[in-house]
């Protein structure tokens, strides 16, 4: 983990928000995403499509069939009022297929609160 201007407590807040984000992906938690995504949030999906917050929430509402989902190689960089989080994922689906991926999330501190403003996700099945 690398930080440039962050305090340890800011990094811990971002680590916790990252955990909440991942939990919300795995458990289709639209309510939590509604709270932690900025209104101008954009996401690049693994297929290359770019979606906005309402589209992302609709996409998230569809339950994902994960039986296992782990994040490693987590890197948090805080650059003033912006933070960039990189992570590597490994997952298993209910049908037995396994996959891996990478994500980059960009967070911005707005009115003393960190909000996700952008996400970029890649996934490949093994």
N, CA, C and O atoms as a GROMACS GRO file, in nm:
protein
  504
    1UNK      N    1   0.084  -0.116   0.000
    1UNK     CA    2   0.000   0.000   0.000
    1UNK      C    3   0.089   0.123   0.000
    1UNK      O    4   0.187   0.130   0.074
    2UNK      N    5   0.055   0.219  -0.084
    2UNK     CA    6   0.132   0.342  -0.093
    2UNK      C    7   0.042   0.459  -0.062
    2UNK      O    8  -0.071   0.466  -0.110
    3UNK      N    9   0.091   0.551   0.017
    3UNK     CA   10   0.015   0.674   0.041
    3UNK      C   11   0.107   0.791   0.017
    3UNK      O   12   0.226   0.785   0.046
    4UNK      N   13   0.051   0.897  -0.036
    4UNK     CA   14   0.131   1.016  -0.061
    4UNK      C   15   0.101   1.125   0.039
    4UNK      O   16   0.194   1.183   0.096
    5UNK      N   17  -0.025   1.155   0.063
    5UNK     CA   18  -0.061   1.263   0.154
    5UNK      C   19  -0.158   1.216   0.260
    5UNK      O   20  -0.216   1.298   0.331
    6UNK      N   21  -0.178   1.088   0.273
    6UNK     CA   22  -0.282   1.036   0.361
    6UNK      C   23  -0.234   1.015   0.502
    6UNK      O   24  -0.117   0.985   0.527
    7UNK      N   25  -0.326   1.032   0.594
    7UNK     CA   26  -0.300   0.990   0.730
    7UNK      C   27  -0.339   0.843   0.739
    7UNK      O   28  -0.411   0.791   0.654
    8UNK      N   29  -0.291   0.777   0.843
    8UNK     CA   30  -0.325   0.636   0.861
    8UNK      C   31  -0.475   0.618   0.874
    8UNK      O   32  -0.530   0.520   0.824
    9UNK      N   33  -0.542   0.712   0.940
    9UNK     CA   34  -0.687   0.698   0.957
    9UNK      C   35  -0.760   0.712   0.823
    9UNK      O   36  -0.860   0.643   0.802
   10UNK      N   37  -0.713   0.798   0.733
   10UNK     CA   38  -0.775   0.809   0.600
   10UNK      C   39  -0.761   0.678   0.524
   10UNK      O   40  -0.855   0.633   0.460
   11UNK      N   41  -0.644   0.619   0.531
   11UNK     CA   42  -0.621   0.492   0.462
   11UNK      C   43  -0.713   0.385   0.520
   11UNK      O   44  -0.768   0.304   0.444
   12UNK      N   45  -0.731   0.383   0.651
   12UNK     CA   46  -0.820   0.284   0.712
   12UNK      C   47  -0.965   0.307   0.670
   12UNK      O   48  -1.038   0.211   0.646
   13UNK      N   49  -1.007   0.432   0.661
   13UNK     CA   50  -1.142   0.464   0.614
   13UNK      C   51  -1.160   0.411   0.471
   13UNK      O   52  -1.262   0.350   0.440
   14UNK      N   53  -1.062   0.434   0.387
   14UNK     CA   54  -1.070   0.389   0.248
   14UNK      C   55  -1.064   0.236   0.239
   14UNK      O   56  -1.132   0.176   0.155
   15UNK      N   57  -0.986   0.173   0.323
   15UNK     CA   58  -0.980   0.026   0.327
   15UNK      C   59  -1.118  -0.028   0.365
   15UNK      O   60  -1.165  -0.126   0.306
   16UNK      N   61  -1.183   0.035   0.462
   16UNK     CA   62  -1.316  -0.008   0.504
   16UNK      C   63  -1.418   0.016   0.392
   16UNK      O   64  -1.503  -0.070   0.366
   17UNK      N   65  -1.410   0.131   0.325
   17UNK     CA   66  -1.502   0.159   0.214
   17UNK      C   67  -1.481   0.058   0.100
   17UNK      O   68  -1.577   0.016   0.037
   18UNK      N   69  -1.356   0.021   0.075
   18UNK     CA   70  -1.329  -0.080  -0.026
   18UNK      C   71  -1.395  -0.212   0.012
   18UNK      O   72  -1.454  -0.279  -0.073
   19UNK      N   73  -1.384  -0.250   0.139
   19UNK     CA   74  -1.448  -0.373   0.186
   19UNK      C   75  -1.600  -0.366   0.169
   19UNK      O   76  -1.663  -0.463   0.129
   20UNK      N   77  -1.657  -0.250   0.200
   20UNK     CA   78  -1.802  -0.232   0.184
   20UNK      C   79  -1.841  -0.241   0.036
   20UNK      O   80  -1.944  -0.298   0.002
   21UNK      N   81  -1.758  -0.184  -0.050
   21UNK     CA   82  -1.784  -0.187  -0.194
   21UNK      C   83  -1.784  -0.332  -0.243
   21UNK      O   84  -1.875  -0.374  -0.315
   22UNK      N   85  -1.682  -0.408  -0.205
   22UNK     CA   86  -1.671  -0.548  -0.247
   22UNK      C   87  -1.789  -0.628  -0.191
   22UNK      O   88  -1.849  -0.708  -0.262
   23UNK      N   89  -1.820  -0.608  -0.064
   23UNK     CA   90  -1.934  -0.676  -0.002
   23UNK      C   91  -2.062  -0.645  -0.080
   23UNK      O   92  -2.145  -0.733  -0.102
   24UNK      N   93  -2.079  -0.520  -0.120
   24UNK     CA   94  -2.199  -0.480  -0.194
   24UNK      C   95  -2.205  -0.545  -0.331
   24UNK      O   96  -2.314  -0.578  -0.379
   25UNK      N   97  -2.091  -0.564  -0.395
   25UNK     CA   98  -2.087  -0.636  -0.523
   25UNK      C   99  -2.133  -0.780  -0.502
   25UNK      O  100  -2.221  -0.829  -0.573
   26UNK      N  101  -2.073  -0.847  -0.406
   26UNK     CA  102  -2.099  -0.989  -0.382
   26UNK      C  103  -2.243  -1.013  -0.338
   26UNK      O  104  -2.303  -1.115  -0.375
   27UNK      N  105  -2.300  -0.920  -0.260
   27UNK     CA  106  -2.432  -0.940  -0.202
   27UNK      C  107  -2.541  -0.853  -0.266
   27UNK      O  108  -2.651  -0.841  -0.212
   28UNK      N  109  -2.511  -0.793  -0.381
   28UNK     CA  110  -2.609  -0.711  -0.454
   28UNK      C  111  -2.672  -0.605  -0.363
   28UNK      O  112  -2.794  -0.587  -0.365
   29UNK      N  113  -2.590  -0.536  -0.286
   29UNK     CA  114  -2.638  -0.438  -0.188
   29UNK      C  115  -2.655  -0.300  -0.253
   29UNK      O  116  -2.569  -0.213  -0.242
   30UNK      N  117  -2.767  -0.284  -0.321
   30UNK     CA  118  -2.795  -0.159  -0.391
   30UNK      C  119  -2.807  -0.042  -0.292
   30UNK      O  120  -2.762   0.069  -0.322
   31UNK      N  121  -2.864  -0.067  -0.176
   31UNK     CA  122  -2.882   0.040  -0.077
   31UNK      C  123  -2.748   0.099  -0.035
   31UNK      O  124  -2.733   0.221  -0.029
   32UNK      N  125  -2.649   0.014  -0.007
   32UNK     CA  126  -2.518   0.066   0.034
   32UNK      C  127  -2.450   0.138  -0.081
   32UNK      O  128  -2.388   0.243  -0.062
   33UNK      N  129  -2.460   0.083  -0.203
   33UNK     CA  130  -2.402   0.151  -0.318
   33UNK      C  131  -2.465   0.288  -0.338
   33UNK      O  132  -2.395   0.383  -0.374
   34UNK      N  133  -2.593   0.300  -0.314
   34UNK     CA  134  -2.661   0.430  -0.328
   34UNK      C  135  -2.594   0.534  -0.239
   34UNK      O  136  -2.586   0.652  -0.275
   35UNK      N  137  -2.546   0.491  -0.124
   35UNK     CA  138  -2.483   0.581  -0.028
   35UNK      C  139  -2.338   0.614  -0.061
   35UNK      O  140  -2.294   0.727  -0.039
   36UNK      N  141  -2.262   0.518  -0.113
   36UNK     CA  142  -2.118   0.541  -0.128
   36UNK      C  143  -2.074   0.578  -0.269
   36UNK      O  144  -1.956   0.606  -0.292
   37UNK      N  145  -2.166   0.577  -0.365
   37UNK     CA  146  -2.133   0.620  -0.501
   37UNK      C  147  -2.175   0.764  -0.521
   37UNK      O  148  -2.284   0.804  -0.481
   38UNK      N  149  -2.088   0.843  -0.583
   38UNK     CA  150  -2.122   0.981  -0.618
   38UNK      C  151  -2.232   0.979  -0.724
   38UNK      O  152  -2.244   0.883  -0.801
   39UNK      N  153  -2.311   1.085  -0.728
   39UNK     CA  154  -2.418   1.092  -0.829
   39UNK      C  155  -2.363   1.087  -0.971
   39UNK      O  156  -2.430   1.040  -1.062
   40UNK      N  157  -2.238   1.136  -0.990
   40UNK     CA  158  -2.178   1.136  -1.124
   40UNK      C  159  -2.085   1.015  -1.146
   40UNK      O  160  -1.999   1.019  -1.234
   41UNK      N  161  -2.102   0.911  -1.067
   41UNK     CA  162  -2.023   0.788  -1.077
   41UNK      C  163  -2.035   0.726  -1.216
   41UNK      O  164  -2.143   0.724  -1.276
   42UNK      N  165  -1.922   0.676  -1.267
   42UNK     CA  166  -1.919   0.600  -1.392
   42UNK      C  167  -1.840   0.472  -1.370
   42UNK      O  168  -1.742   0.471  -1.295
   43UNK      N  169  -1.882   0.365  -1.436
   43UNK     CA  170  -1.814   0.237  -1.426
   43UNK      C  171  -1.787   0.181  -1.564
   43UNK      O  172  -1.876   0.178  -1.650
   44UNK      N  173  -1.664   0.135  -1.586
   44UNK     CA  174  -1.631   0.060  -1.707
   44UNK      C  175  -1.638  -0.087  -1.671
   44UNK      O  176  -1.562  -0.136  -1.588
   45UNK      N  177  -1.732  -0.156  -1.734
   45UNK     CA  178  -1.754  -0.299  -1.710
   45UNK      C  179  -1.649  -0.383  -1.782
   45UNK      O  180  -1.578  -0.334  -1.870
   46UNK      N  181  -1.639  -0.511  -1.744
   46UNK     CA  182  -1.543  -0.600  -1.811
   46UNK      C  183  -1.562  -0.609  -1.962
   46UNK      O  184  -1.467  -0.637  -2.035
   47UNK      N  185  -1.685  -0.586  -2.010
   47UNK     CA  186  -1.710  -0.594  -2.155
   47UNK      C  187  -1.678  -0.463  -2.226
   47UNK      O  188  -1.696  -0.453  -2.348
   48UNK      N  189  -1.631  -0.363  -2.152
   48UNK     CA  190  -1.595  -0.234  -2.212
   48UNK      C  191  -1.705  -0.131  -2.210
   48UNK      O  192  -1.681  -0.015  -2.245
   49UNK      N  193  -1.825  -0.169  -2.170
   49UNK     CA  194  -1.934  -0.072  -2.164
   49UNK      C  195  -1.913   0.023  -2.046
   49UNK      O  196  -1.857  -0.015  -1.944
   50UNK      N  197  -1.958   0.147  -2.063
   50UNK     CA  198  -1.948   0.248  -1.957
   50UNK      C  199  -2.090   0.279  -1.912
   50UNK      O  200  -2.176   0.313  -1.993
   51UNK      N  201  -2.113   0.266  -1.782
   51UNK     CA  202  -2.247   0.289  -1.728
   51UNK      C  203  -2.243   0.393  -1.616
   51UNK      O  204  -2.141   0.411  -1.550
   52UNK      N  205  -2.356   0.462  -1.597
   52UNK     CA  206  -2.365   0.564  -1.492
   52UNK      C  207  -2.422   0.501  -1.364
   52UNK      O  208  -2.449   0.381  -1.359
   53UNK      N  209  -2.438   0.582  -1.263
   53UNK     CA  210  -2.483   0.531  -1.133
   53UNK      C  211  -2.617   0.459  -1.141
   53UNK      O  212  -2.627   0.347  -1.091
   54UNK      N  213  -2.722   0.517  -1.202
   54UNK     CA  214  -2.849   0.442  -1.209
   54UNK      C  215  -2.835   0.308  -1.281
   54UNK      O  216  -2.894   0.209  -1.238
   55UNK      N  217  -2.760   0.305  -1.389
   55UNK     CA  218  -2.739   0.180  -1.461
   55UNK      C  219  -2.660   0.080  -1.375
   55UNK      O  220  -2.690  -0.040  -1.375
   56UNK      N  221  -2.560   0.129  -1.302
   56UNK     CA  222  -2.481   0.044  -1.214
   56UNK      C  223  -2.568  -0.016  -1.104
   56UNK      O  224  -2.556  -0.134  -1.072
   57UNK      N  225  -2.658   0.065  -1.047
   57UNK     CA  226  -2.746   0.015  -0.942
   57UNK      C  227  -2.841  -0.092  -0.997
   57UNK      O  228  -2.867  -0.192  -0.930
   58UNK      N  229  -2.891  -0.071  -1.117
   58UNK     CA  230  -2.976  -0.171  -1.181
   58UNK      C  231  -2.899  -0.300  -1.204
   58UNK      O  232  -2.949  -0.409  -1.180
   59UNK      N  233  -2.775  -0.286  -1.252
   59UNK     CA  234  -2.688  -0.402  -1.277
   59UNK      C  235  -2.659  -0.476  -1.146
   59UNK      O  236  -2.658  -0.599  -1.142
   60UNK      N  237  -2.634  -0.400  -1.040
   60UNK     CA  238  -2.600  -0.458  -0.910
   60UNK      C  239  -2.718  -0.532  -0.848
   60UNK      O  240  -2.698  -0.628  -0.773
   61UNK      N  241  -2.839  -0.488  -0.878
   61UNK     CA  242  -2.958  -0.551  -0.819
   61UNK      C  243  -2.976  -0.696  -0.864
   61UNK      O  244  -3.044  -0.773  -0.796
   62UNK      N  245  -2.915  -0.733  -0.976
   62UNK     CA  246  -2.923  -0.871  -1.025
   62UNK      C  247  -2.823  -0.954  -0.944
   62UNK      O  248  -2.703  -0.930  -0.953
   63UNK      N  249  -2.871  -1.050  -0.867
   63UNK     CA  250  -2.780  -1.129  -0.783
   63UNK      C  251  -2.672  -1.200  -0.866
   63UNK      O  252  -2.699  -1.255  -0.972
   64UNK      N  253  -2.551  -1.196  -0.814
   64UNK     CA  254  -2.438  -1.263  -0.876
   64UNK      C  255  -2.423  -1.399  -0.809
   64UNK      O  256  -2.450  -1.413  -0.690
   65UNK      N  257  -2.382  -1.497  -0.884
   65UNK     CA  258  -2.376  -1.633  -0.830
   65UNK      C  259  -2.237  -1.670  -0.779
   65UNK      O  260  -2.184  -1.776  -0.812
   66UNK      N  261  -2.177  -1.581  -0.699
   66UNK     CA  262  -2.046  -1.611  -0.641
   66UNK      C  263  -2.061  -1.709  -0.526
   66UNK      O  264  -2.154  -1.698  -0.446
   67UNK      N  265  -1.971  -1.806  -0.517
   67UNK     CA  266  -1.961  -1.890  -0.398
   67UNK      C  267  -1.836  -1.853  -0.320
   67UNK      O  268  -1.822  -1.891  -0.204
   68UNK      N  269  -1.748  -1.779  -0.383
   68UNK     CA  270  -1.623  -1.738  -0.320
   68UNK      C  271  -1.577  -1.610  -0.391
   68UNK      O  272  -1.590  -1.599  -0.513
   69UNK      N  273  -1.525  -1.515  -0.315
   69UNK     CA  274  -1.475  -1.391  -0.375
   69UNK      C  275  -1.369  -1.335  -0.282
   69UNK      O  276  -1.398  -1.302  -0.167
   70UNK      N  277  -1.247  -1.324  -0.331
   70UNK     CA  278  -1.136  -1.273  -0.249
   70UNK      C  279  -1.066  -1.160  -0.322
   70UNK      O  280  -1.057  -1.158  -0.444
   71UNK      N  281  -1.015  -1.066  -0.243
   71UNK     CA  282  -0.936  -0.956  -0.295
   71UNK      C  283  -0.797  -0.965  -0.235
   71UNK      O  284  -0.782  -0.985  -0.114
   72UNK      N  285  -0.696  -0.950  -0.319
   72UNK     CA  286  -0.560  -0.940  -0.268
   72UNK      C  287  -0.485  -0.834  -0.346
   72UNK      O  288  -0.540  -0.771  -0.436
   73UNK      N  289  -0.362  -0.814  -0.310
   73UNK     CA  290  -0.277  -0.711  -0.371
   73UNK      C  291  -0.348  -0.577  -0.372
   73UNK      O  292  -0.347  -0.505  -0.472
   74UNK      N  293  -0.410  -0.543  -0.259
   74UNK     CA  294  -0.481  -0.416  -0.246
   74UNK      C  295  -0.381  -0.302  -0.231
   74UNK      O  296  -0.291  -0.307  -0.146
   75UNK      N  297  -0.398  -0.200  -0.314
   75UNK     CA  298  -0.310  -0.082  -0.308
   75UNK      C  299  -0.397   0.041  -0.298
   75UNK      O  300  -0.485   0.064  -0.382
   76UNK      N  301  -0.372   0.121  -0.197
   76UNK     CA  302  -0.448   0.244  -0.175
   76UNK      C  303  -0.352   0.361  -0.183
   76UNK      O  304  -0.254   0.369  -0.108
   77UNK      N  305  -0.381   0.451  -0.275
   77UNK     CA  306  -0.301   0.573  -0.288
   77UNK      C  307  -0.392   0.692  -0.268
   77UNK      O  308  -0.496   0.704  -0.333
   78UNK      N  309  -0.352   0.781  -0.178
   78UNK     CA  310  -0.428   0.903  -0.153
   78UNK      C  311  -0.348   1.020  -0.207
   78UNK      O  312  -0.232   1.041  -0.170
   79UNK      N  313  -0.412   1.095  -0.296
   79UNK     CA  314  -0.349   1.209  -0.362
   79UNK      C  315  -0.434   1.332  -0.332
   79UNK      O  316  -0.511   1.377  -0.416
   80UNK      N  317  -0.417   1.385  -0.212
   80UNK     CA  318  -0.498   1.499  -0.172
   80UNK      C  319  -0.642   1.457  -0.145
   80UNK      O  320  -0.669   1.376  -0.057
   81UNK      N  321  -0.733   1.514  -0.223
   81UNK     CA  322  -0.876   1.485  -0.206
   81UNK      C  323  -0.923   1.370  -0.294
   81UNK      O  324  -1.043   1.344  -0.304
   82UNK      N  325  -0.829   1.301  -0.359
   82UNK     CA  326  -0.860   1.188  -0.447
   82UNK      C  327  -0.783   1.066  -0.399
   82UNK      O  328  -0.668   1.076  -0.356
   83UNK      N  329  -0.848   0.951  -0.406
   83UNK     CA  330  -0.781   0.825  -0.372
   83UNK      C  331  -0.804   0.726  -0.485
   83UNK      O  332  -0.912   0.721  -0.544
   84UNK      N  333  -0.702   0.648  -0.512
   84UNK     CA  334  -0.710   0.544  -0.615
   84UNK      C  335  -0.683   0.411  -0.546
   84UNK      O  336  -0.583   0.393  -0.476
   85UNK      N  337  -0.776   0.317  -0.567
   85UNK     CA  338  -0.763   0.185  -0.507
   85UNK      C  339  -0.754   0.082  -0.617
   85UNK      O  340  -0.840   0.074  -0.705
   86UNK      N  341  -0.648   0.003  -0.613
   86UNK     CA  342  -0.629  -0.108  -0.708
   86UNK      C  343  -0.640  -0.238  -0.629
   86UNK      O  344  -0.591  -0.248  -0.517
   87UNK      N  345  -0.704  -0.337  -0.687
   87UNK     CA  346  -0.713  -0.467  -0.623
   87UNK      C  347  -0.720  -0.578  -0.726
   87UNK      O  348  -0.763  -0.558  -0.840
   88UNK      N  349  -0.676  -0.694  -0.684
   88UNK     CA  350  -0.683  -0.814  -0.768
   88UNK      C  351  -0.787  -0.906  -0.705
   88UNK      O  352  -0.790  -0.922  -0.583
   89UNK      N  353  -0.872  -0.966  -0.788
   89UNK     CA  354  -0.977  -1.053  -0.737
   89UNK      C  355  -0.961  -1.195  -0.788
   89UNK      O  356  -0.906  -1.219  -0.896
   90UNK      N  357  -1.011  -1.287  -0.708
   90UNK     CA  358  -1.024  -1.427  -0.747
   90UNK      C  359  -1.162  -1.467  -0.700
   90UNK      O  360  -1.203  -1.433  -0.589
   91UNK      N  361  -1.234  -1.541  -0.784
   91UNK     CA  362  -1.370  -1.575  -0.748
   91UNK      C  363  -1.410  -1.711  -0.805
   91UNK      O  364  -1.348  -1.763  -0.897
   92UNK      N  365  -1.516  -1.765  -0.747
   92UNK     CA  366  -1.577  -1.889  -0.796
   92UNK      C  367  -1.726  -1.865  -0.810
   92UNK      O  368  -1.787  -1.795  -0.729
   93UNK      N  369  -1.784  -1.926  -0.913
   93UNK     CA  370  -1.927  -1.915  -0.937
   93UNK      C  371  -1.996  -2.044  -0.894
   93UNK      O  372  -1.932  -2.148  -0.880
   94UNK      N  373  -2.126  -2.035  -0.873
   94UNK     CA  374  -2.203  -2.152  -0.828
   94UNK      C  375  -2.194  -2.268  -0.926
   94UNK      O  376  -2.208  -2.384  -0.886
   95UNK      N  377  -2.170  -2.239  -1.054
   95UNK     CA  378  -2.159  -2.347  -1.153
   95UNK      C  379  -2.021  -2.412  -1.154
   95UNK      O  380  -1.994  -2.501  -1.236
   96UNK      N  381  -1.932  -2.368  -1.062
   96UNK     CA  382  -1.800  -2.429  -1.049
   96UNK      C  383  -1.690  -2.357  -1.125
   96UNK      O  384  -1.572  -2.383  -1.101
   97UNK      N  385  -1.727  -2.268  -1.216
   97UNK     CA  386  -1.622  -2.195  -1.289
   97UNK      C  387  -1.550  -2.099  -1.195
   97UNK      O  388  -1.608  -2.045  -1.101
   98UNK      N  389  -1.422  -2.080  -1.224
   98UNK     CA  390  -1.339  -1.989  -1.146
   98UNK      C  391  -1.291  -1.876  -1.235
   98UNK      O  392  -1.280  -1.892  -1.357
   99UNK      N  393  -1.264  -1.763  -1.175
   99UNK     CA  394  -1.216  -1.649  -1.252
   99UNK      C  395  -1.127  -1.560  -1.167
   99UNK      O  396  -1.109  -1.580  -1.047
  100UNK      N  397  -1.072  -1.462  -1.235
  100UNK     CA  398  -0.986  -1.364  -1.167
  100UNK      C  399  -1.006  -1.230  -1.235
  100UNK      O  400  -1.059  -1.223  -1.346
  101UNK      N  401  -0.965  -1.125  -1.169
  101UNK     CA  402  -0.981  -0.993  -1.227
  101UNK      C  403  -0.898  -0.888  -1.157
  101UNK      O  404  -0.823  -0.917  -1.063
  102UNK      N  405  -0.912  -0.769  -1.205
  102UNK     CA  406  -0.846  -0.651  -1.148
  102UNK      C  407  -0.952  -0.541  -1.144
  102UNK      O  408  -1.043  -0.538  -1.226
  103UNK      N  409  -0.937  -0.451  -1.049
  103UNK     CA  410  -1.024  -0.334  -1.049
  103UNK      C  411  -0.945  -0.211  -1.005
  103UNK      O  412  -0.848  -0.221  -0.931
  104UNK      N  413  -0.990  -0.098  -1.052
  104UNK     CA  414  -0.939   0.030  -1.010
  104UNK      C  415  -1.059   0.117  -0.976
  104UNK      O  416  -1.144   0.141  -1.062
  105UNK      N  417  -1.066   0.162  -0.853
  105UNK     CA  418  -1.173   0.251  -0.810
  105UNK      C  419  -1.112   0.386  -0.773
  105UNK      O  420  -1.006   0.393  -0.711
  106UNK      N  421  -1.180   0.491  -0.813
  106UNK     CA  422  -1.136   0.627  -0.781
  106UNK      C  423  -1.238   0.686  -0.684
  106UNK      O  424  -1.358   0.684  -0.710
  107UNK      N  425  -1.187   0.737  -0.575
  107UNK     CA  426  -1.270   0.798  -0.471
  107UNK      C  427  -1.232   0.946  -0.460
  107UNK      O  428  -1.116   0.983  -0.480
  108UNK      N  429  -1.330   1.029  -0.431
  108UNK     CA  430  -1.304   1.172  -0.411
  108UNK      C  431  -1.367   1.215  -0.279
  108UNK      O  432  -1.479   1.176  -0.246
  109UNK      N  433  -1.293   1.295  -0.205
  109UNK     CA  434  -1.345   1.346  -0.078
  109UNK      C  435  -1.428   1.470  -0.110
  109UNK      O  436  -1.377   1.571  -0.156
  110UNK      N  437  -1.557   1.459  -0.083
  110UNK     CA  438  -1.652   1.567  -0.109
  110UNK      C  439  -1.724   1.599   0.021
  110UNK      O  440  -1.786   1.512   0.082
  111UNK      N  441  -1.716   1.723   0.064
  111UNK     CA  442  -1.778   1.767   0.188
  111UNK      C  443  -1.742   1.674   0.304
  111UNK      O  444  -1.829   1.629   0.379
  112UNK      N  445  -1.613   1.645   0.316
  112UNK     CA  446  -1.557   1.562   0.424
  112UNK      C  447  -1.600   1.416   0.418
  112UNK      O  448  -1.594   1.346   0.520
  113UNK      N  449  -1.643   1.368   0.301
  113UNK     CA  450  -1.689   1.230   0.287
  113UNK      C  451  -1.632   1.171   0.159
  113UNK      O  452  -1.639   1.233   0.053
  114UNK      N  453  -1.576   1.049   0.170
  114UNK     CA  454  -1.523   0.981   0.052
  114UNK      C  455  -1.638   0.917  -0.027
  114UNK      O  456  -1.719   0.844   0.030
  115UNK      N  457  -1.643   0.945  -0.158
  115UNK     CA  458  -1.742   0.885  -0.247
  115UNK      C  459  -1.671   0.824  -0.367
  115UNK      O  460  -1.575   0.881  -0.418
  116UNK      N  461  -1.718   0.709  -0.411
  116UNK     CA  462  -1.663   0.648  -0.532
  116UNK      C  463  -1.713   0.726  -0.653
  116UNK      O  464  -1.834   0.746  -0.669
  117UNK      N  465  -1.620   0.771  -0.738
  117UNK     CA  466  -1.658   0.847  -0.857
  117UNK      C  467  -1.635   0.769  -0.986
  117UNK      O  468  -1.689   0.803  -1.091
  118UNK      N  469  -1.554   0.663  -0.977
  118UNK     CA  470  -1.523   0.587  -1.098
  118UNK      C  471  -1.477   0.447  -1.061
  118UNK      O  472  -1.415   0.425  -0.957
  119UNK      N  473  -1.509   0.352  -1.151
  119UNK     CA  474  -1.463   0.214  -1.133
  119UNK      C  475  -1.430   0.158  -1.270
  119UNK      O  476  -1.495   0.190  -1.370
  120UNK      N  477  -1.327   0.075  -1.273
  120UNK     CA  478  -1.289   0.005  -1.395
  120UNK      C  479  -1.262  -0.139  -1.356
  120UNK      O  480  -1.179  -0.165  -1.269
  121UNK      N  481  -1.331  -0.233  -1.420
  121UNK     CA  482  -1.326  -0.373  -1.380
  121UNK      C  483  -1.288  -0.460  -1.499
  121UNK      O  484  -1.340  -0.444  -1.609
  122UNK      N  485  -1.194  -0.552  -1.475
  122UNK     CA  486  -1.165  -0.656  -1.573
  122UNK      C  487  -1.186  -0.791  -1.507
  122UNK      O  488  -1.160  -0.807  -1.388
  123UNK      N  489  -1.234  -0.887  -1.585
  123UNK     CA  490  -1.252  -1.023  -1.534
  123UNK      C  491  -1.225  -1.121  -1.648
  123UNK      O  492  -1.259  -1.096  -1.764
  124UNK      N  493  -1.164  -1.232  -1.611
  124UNK     CA  494  -1.145  -1.342  -1.706
  124UNK      C  495  -1.178  -1.472  -1.636
  124UNK      O  496  -1.149  -1.489  -1.517
  125UNK      N  497  -1.237  -1.561  -1.709
  125UNK     CA  498  -1.266  -1.693  -1.654
  125UNK      C  499  -1.144  -1.782  -1.679
  125UNK      O  500  -1.081  -1.774  -1.784
  126UNK      N  501  -1.113  -1.866  -1.583
  126UNK     CA  502  -0.997  -1.953  -1.594
  126UNK      C  503  -1.035  -2.085  -1.656
  126UNK      O  504  -0.950  -2.172  -1.674
   0.00000   0.00000   0.00000
